[in-house]
Amino acid sequence: MAAVQALGYAGFGSSALDDWRQFGTRLVGLQAVERSAALLAFRMDDRKQRIVIDRSMPEGARFFGWEVTDAAALEALAARLEAAEVEVLAEPQTLADARRVGGLISFRDPAGNRLEAFYGAEIDATPFCPGRSISGFRTGPLGLGHAVLTVEHIDTVMPFYVDLLGFGLSDYMQKPFRAFFFHINARHHSLALIETGRNGMHHLMVELFSLDDVGQCYDVALSEADRVNVTLGRHTNDLMTSFYARTPSSFMVECGWGGREIDPSTWRPFEMQNGPSLWGHERVWLPPAAREEAREMRMRAAAAGLRAPVQVMEGNYQLMSGTCPWWDGVKAGD
């Protein structure tokens, strides 16, 4: 069982608060909450804040808040980390108040990322009010979404998350780049590591309730020069339909819909042989050779007829008349 339950919040250092406010509300659909002249917070559900942009932190600095059940669980996690000779700080109540939680500790992973574990997230008395007309974000027990980090070497970072924090490996791939995906709840992955030779932030994913939310968000992104860093497409592992937008900082936000749920107790990890995407997701950030390799993998998947059912919630679909030979074949194979 994982020592942490979900990705509760994330924070990033940036002096471009006005640009972030515009990006977060007009494009993504977050609700901006003014905290101070140096701090901008965003809501995406009933919690008081989920994403924080802090002018006082250096550009590129970041922190991630991983949620535990209660104070006892937080103490147990701290003891577990200290037994493994990881330096743990019991943060003061002033920081807990700023994070809008009951209590927290902080520590760092082997790549130097600041991690915080917390309990008691505060609920806002007022309803979530999105920055643009959207149906809302899929959070709850699944958490904020997922974070993807770039690391120098995956093999030196992965044991920290798997052995100490209890993350489970969902799947992995070696081409067109090396990436490993990890779960702590029913979301297919709450964390992924991409081996790039340097430690950094790759992207933060938020999942919307409606495909139309993502499509309309894509329209907004297309209207802004150089905003789209990965075109609209669908992943092979979590089956998310999404695109990636360049933020005012040095990373991306993935806006997605239709993410797959798994059962952590029975899930078995595997190597993805067909690349990261069924279609689309042209990755502007990849070097030309890797970009071409990714494109060829998508073409092979298409030639092989690789398909996957869409992931929808009960009632969030309309049945059509007629038959579907592909889906009938899938059911017959089961």
C-alpha positions in Angstrom: 0.0 0.0 0.0 1.3 3.4 -0.9 2.5 5.7 1.9 0.8 8.6 0.0 -2.7 8.7 -1.5 -2.7 11.4 -4.2 -1.0 14.4 -5.6 -2.7 17.1 -3.6 -1.1 20.3 -4.9 1.9 21.7 -6.8 3.8 25.0 -6.7 6.2 26.7 -9.0 8.5 29.7 -8.8 7.8 32.5 -11.4 7.8 36.3 -11.6 5.3 36.2 -14.5 2.2 36.3 -12.3 0.1 38.2 -14.8 1.0 35.8 -17.6 0.2 32.9 -15.3 -3.1 34.4 -14.3 -4.1 34.7 -18.0 -2.8 31.2 -18.9 -4.5 29.5 -15.9 -7.9 31.2 -16.3 -8.4 31.9 -20.0 -6.8 28.8 -21.4 -6.9 26.0 -18.7 -10.1 27.2 -16.9 -8.7 27.4 -13.4 -10.0 29.8 -10.8 -7.5 32.4 -9.8 -7.3 33.3 -6.1 -5.2 36.3 -5.1 -3.1 35.5 -2.0 -0.6 38.4 -2.0 1.5 40.6 -4.4 4.0 37.7 -4.5 1.7 34.7 -4.6 -1.0 33.6 -7.1 -3.1 30.5 -6.3 -5.5 28.5 -8.4 -8.5 26.5 -7.5 -9.9 23.6 -9.6 -12.4 22.1 -7.2 -13.8 22.5 -3.7 -10.3 22.8 -2.2 -8.9 26.3 -1.3 -6.0 25.8 -3.7 -4.4 23.2 -5.9 -1.7 25.1 -7.9 0.5 27.9 -6.5 2.7 30.4 -8.4 5.2 32.1 -6.1 7.2 35.2 -7.1 9.6 34.8 -4.1 10.8 31.4 -5.4 13.5 31.2 -8.1 12.3 30.5 -11.7 12.3 26.7 -12.2 11.9 26.0 -8.4 9.0 23.7 -7.7 7.3 21.6 -4.9 4.8 18.8 -4.9 2.3 18.1 -2.1 1.5 14.4 -1.6 -1.5 13.7 0.5 -1.8 11.2 3.4 -4.9 10.3 5.5 -4.1 12.0 8.8 -1.5 13.2 11.4 -0.6 9.6 12.4 0.0 8.7 8.7 2.2 11.8 8.4 4.3 10.8 11.4 4.6 7.2 10.1 5.8 8.5 6.8 8.4 10.8 8.4 9.7 7.9 10.5 9.9 5.7 7.4 11.9 8.3 5.5 14.2 9.0 8.5 14.9 5.3 8.9 16.1 5.4 5.2 18.4 8.4 6.1 16.3 10.9 4.2 16.4 14.3 5.8 12.8 15.3 6.9 11.7 18.7 8.1 8.6 19.2 10.2 7.3 22.4 8.7 5.9 25.2 10.9 2.2 25.9 11.1 2.7 29.1 9.2 3.7 27.2 6.1 0.8 24.7 6.6 -1.5 27.7 6.8 0.0 29.1 3.5 -0.5 25.6 1.9 -4.1 25.5 3.3 -3.5 22.2 5.0 -3.5 20.9 8.6 0.1 19.9 8.8 3.0 19.0 6.6 6.6 17.7 6.3 9.1 18.3 3.6 12.0 16.3 2.1 13.7 15.9 -1.3 13.9 13.1 -3.8 17.3 11.9 -5.3 16.8 14.4 -8.2 16.5 17.3 -5.8 12.8 17.9 -6.2 11.1 19.4 -3.1 8.4 17.1 -1.9 5.8 17.8 0.8 3.5 15.3 2.5 0.4 16.7 4.2 -3.0 16.0 5.7 -6.1 18.0 6.3 -6.6 20.0 3.0 -8.9 22.9 3.6 -12.3 23.1 1.8 -13.5 26.4 0.5 -17.0 27.6 1.6 -17.7 29.0 -1.8 -18.2 26.9 -5.0 -15.5 26.5 -7.6 -15.9 29.2 -10.2 -13.9 28.3 -13.4 -12.0 31.0 -15.3 -13.9 30.0 -18.5 -17.0 27.9 -19.2 -15.9 24.3 -18.5 -17.6 21.3 -16.9 -14.9 21.0 -14.2 -11.8 18.9 -13.4 -11.6 15.3 -12.4 -9.9 15.3 -9.0 -11.4 13.8 -5.7 -9.6 10.7 -4.6 -7.6 10.7 -7.8 -5.8 13.9 -6.8 -4.9 17.0 -8.8 -3.7 15.1 -11.8 -0.2 13.9 -12.6 3.3 15.3 -12.6 6.0 14.3 -15.0 9.6 15.0 -14.1 12.7 14.8 -16.2 15.6 13.1 -14.5 19.2 12.4 -15.3 18.9 8.7 -14.6 15.6 6.9 -13.8 17.3 4.0 -12.1 18.7 6.3 -9.3 15.3 8.0 -8.7 12.8 5.2 -9.1 13.6 3.2 -5.9 12.9 6.3 -3.8 9.3 6.5 -5.1 8.6 2.8 -5.3 10.4 1.5 -2.1 10.0 4.4 0.2 6.8 6.2 -0.9 5.0 3.0 -2.2 4.3 4.0 -5.8 3.4 1.1 -8.1 4.9 0.8 -11.6 2.1 1.1 -14.2 4.1 0.6 -17.3 7.2 1.9 -19.1 8.8 2.4 -22.5 12.3 2.6 -23.9 11.6 4.2 -27.2 11.4 7.0 -28.6 12.5 8.0 -25.1 12.8 6.3 -21.8 9.9 6.9 -19.5 8.4 5.1 -16.4 4.8 5.7 -15.1 3.7 5.2 -11.5 0.4 5.0 -9.7 -0.8 5.4 -6.0 -4.5 5.3 -6.6 -6.9 4.4 -9.4 -5.5 7.1 -11.7 -3.3 5.3 -14.2 -0.3 7.4 -13.1 0.2 10.3 -10.7 3.9 10.5 -11.5 6.1 9.7 -14.4 9.9 10.0 -14.9 11.5 10.7 -18.3 15.2 10.2 -18.7 16.7 13.2 -20.4 20.1 13.6 -18.8 19.0 16.5 -16.7 16.7 17.0 -13.7 13.7 19.2 -14.3 9.9 19.6 -14.8 8.3 18.3 -17.9 4.6 18.8 -17.5 1.6 18.8 -15.1 -1.6 17.1 -16.3 -5.1 18.3 -15.4 -8.1 16.2 -16.5 -11.4 17.7 -17.5 -14.8 16.1 -17.4 -15.7 16.8 -21.1 -13.9 16.2 -24.3 -15.4 19.4 -25.6 -13.6 21.2 -22.7 -10.3 20.0 -24.1 -11.3 20.8 -27.7 -12.3 24.4 -26.8 -9.1 24.7 -24.7 -7.1 23.6 -27.8 -8.8 26.3 -29.8 -7.7 28.9 -27.3 -4.1 27.5 -27.4 -4.0 27.5 -31.2 -5.0 31.2 -31.2 -1.7 32.1 -29.3 1.7 31.9 -31.0 3.9 29.0 -30.0 1.5 27.9 -27.2 0.9 24.3 -28.4 4.0 22.2 -27.6 2.3 18.8 -28.2 -0.6 18.6 -30.6 -3.9 16.9 -29.9 -3.6 13.2 -29.6 -4.4 10.0 -27.6 -2.0 8.1 -25.3 -1.5 4.4 -25.5 -1.2 3.7 -21.8 -3.6 5.9 -19.9 -5.8 6.4 -23.0 -6.0 10.1 -22.4 -7.0 12.4 -25.2 -5.0 15.6 -24.7 -2.7 18.3 -25.9 0.1 20.1 -24.1 0.4 23.9 -23.8 3.6 25.8 -23.0 3.2 27.7 -19.7 4.7 31.0 -18.8 7.4 29.0 -17.1 9.8 26.3 -18.5 7.3 23.4 -18.6 4.0 22.4 -20.0 0.4 21.7 -18.8 -1.4 18.8 -20.4 -5.1 19.3 -20.7 -6.8 15.9 -21.0 -10.0 13.9 -21.0 -10.9 10.3 -20.7 -8.1 8.9 -18.5 -8.1 5.3 -17.7 -8.7 3.9 -14.2 -6.8 0.9 -12.9 -7.1 -1.4 -9.9 -3.8 -1.0 -8.1 -4.2 -4.4 -6.3 -4.3 -6.4 -9.5 -2.5 -4.2 -12.0 0.6 -5.8 -13.6 3.2 -3.5 -15.2 4.4 -4.0 -18.8 6.6 -2.5 -21.4 4.9 -0.4 -24.0 6.0 -1.5 -27.5 3.9 0.9 -29.6 5.2 4.2 -28.4 3.4 6.8 -26.2 0.5 7.7 -28.5 -2.1 6.0 -30.7 -2.3 9.1 -32.9 -1.4 12.8 -32.8 0.8 14.2 -30.0 3.4 15.6 -32.4 6.1 16.5 -29.8 7.7 19.9 -30.7 10.1 19.5 -27.8 11.7 16.2 -29.1 15.0 16.3 -31.1 14.3 15.7 -34.8 15.5 12.1 -34.9 13.4 11.1 -31.9 10.4 13.1 -33.3 10.7 11.1 -36.5 10.9 7.8 -34.6 7.8 8.7 -32.6 6.0 9.5 -35.8 7.0 6.2 -37.4 5.8 4.3 -34.3 2.4 6.0 -34.6 2.2 5.0 -38.3 3.0 1.4 -37.4 0.3 1.4 -34.7 -2.2 2.7 -37.2 -1.2 0.1 -39.8 -1.6 -2.6 -37.2 -5.1 -1.4 -36.4 -4.2 -0.5 -32.8 -7.4 0.7 -31.0 -8.7 1.2 -27.5 -12.1 1.9 -26.1 -12.8 5.4 -24.8 -13.0 5.8 -21.0 -16.3 7.4 -20.0 -18.3 7.8 -16.8 -21.8 6.3 -16.5 -24.2 8.5 -18.3 -21.5 10.5 -20.1 -22.3 9.0 -23.4 -25.1 8.3 -25.9 -25.5 4.9 -27.4 -25.8 4.7 -31.2 -27.7 2.2 -33.3 -25.8 -0.3 -35.5 -22.9 -2.6 -35.0 -19.2 -2.1 -34.6 -17.1 -5.0 -35.9 -14.0 -3.8 -34.1 -15.7 -3.6 -30.7 -17.6 -6.8 -31.2 -14.2 -8.5 -31.9 -12.8 -7.0 -28.7 -15.6 -8.3 -26.6 -15.4 -11.7 -28.3 -11.7 -11.9 -27.5 -12.5 -11.2 -23.8 
